[in-house]
Amino acid sequence: MLLDVKGLEAGYGSAKVLFGLSFGIDEGEVVTLLGRNGMGKTTTVRALCGLLRASAGEISFGGRRVERAEPHEIARLGLGLAPEGRQIFPNLTVRENLLMAFNNRGWGGESWTFERVIDFFPRLGERLGNAGTQLSGGEQQMLAIGRALMTNPRLLVLDEATEGLAPVIREEIWSRLGALKRTGLSILVIDKEIEALCKLADRHYVLEKGEIVWRGTTPELVANPSVRETWLGV
């Protein structure tokens, strides 16, 4: 298993957010974290990336324990993040945002290079000299994903992959994520577009108040509308 999480607990100060999460992602698998706002999805991502120290539990990535590792150490092992809010460097150009992230880690298969990312996201090729502040929301999301791909990750983590984007741009992002899945890249994705996620993902975990309350495959989720009604409705 590429990512194996057991009994993960984490929070902020005295406020505990995650209560014993256990889940995993296999090589080449696309998995989602689902749940309403404030249920612990982004906190989970922060703990996986080393941005938030786990208070209990184990996180194994690529066969190594990483719950006490620093963010740069986890990134070097091959975890690439496109964070919530995109967080691109606003004063750097598209070209600079991409090139500063490049690292050919040699995991096998075709590497993600600057040219390959531009071919994958042609819109970015049209904006290479533009600063991050000059991009639309959709272009910024493409840049955030492209920057994560430039690290040549073994696992790509997408936090709120299409939040706040126009429908036509959301469709383009989902199309690109489908293409990434076909390359065999492992992906953990957080989003609210359940229909699109069911077309993309293999398995799903539903969070409620920091606990996993349901887990299953896409066919199981589609066949169980009560999951949406109980834990995913507004």
C-alpha positions, 0 to 999 in steps of 0.5 A: 500500500502506498499510503497507510494511515492508522489511528490518526489523531490531530488538532489545533492546540486543545481543539481535537479535530481528527479522532482515530482515522484509518485509511489507505491508498494503493498504487495507481488508485484514486481515492476521495475524502468526502464530507461537509465543511469543517469535518476534518478533510483539510486537517487530514491533508495537513497531517499527511503532508507534515504541515500539522503534527499528528498527536497519535497514530501512524502514517506510512508513505512508500513504506516509511513512517512519516507522522514525525517527518518534516514537510520537505522530507515527505515531499521528497518521498513523493507526496505532491500537494495542490492545496486548498486556495491554490497558494501559487506564488503570486509575484512569480510568472507561470514559468517560474512557478513551474520551474521552481518546483521541478524535481525528477525523482525517478520513480519510473515511467515517464517523468513530468517535465516543464514541456509535458506539463505545458502540453497537459495544460495548454492554457498555461502555455499561453500564460507563461509570462503572466504573474500568478495574480494575472491568472483566472481562478481556473488557470491558477488551479491548473498551475497549482496542479501543474506545479505539484506534477513538476515534483514528480509525485508518487501520490498527488493530493488535491484539496478542493480541486474545483471549488469556486470555478466556473462549470466549463472550467470544472469540466476541464479540470475533471477531464485532466484528472481523468487523464492523470488517472490513466497514467497510473498516478495515485490520487487523493482528491477532496471535492464536493462534486459527487457526480464527477468524483464517482466517475473518477475515483475507485474508493471513498471515505466519508468524514463526519466530525473528524471520524470516518463514518462510511467507506466503500467503492464507487458502485457501493456509493452510487447504490447507497443514496442514504450516504449522501443524504445523511453525511454529504447534504448541505 
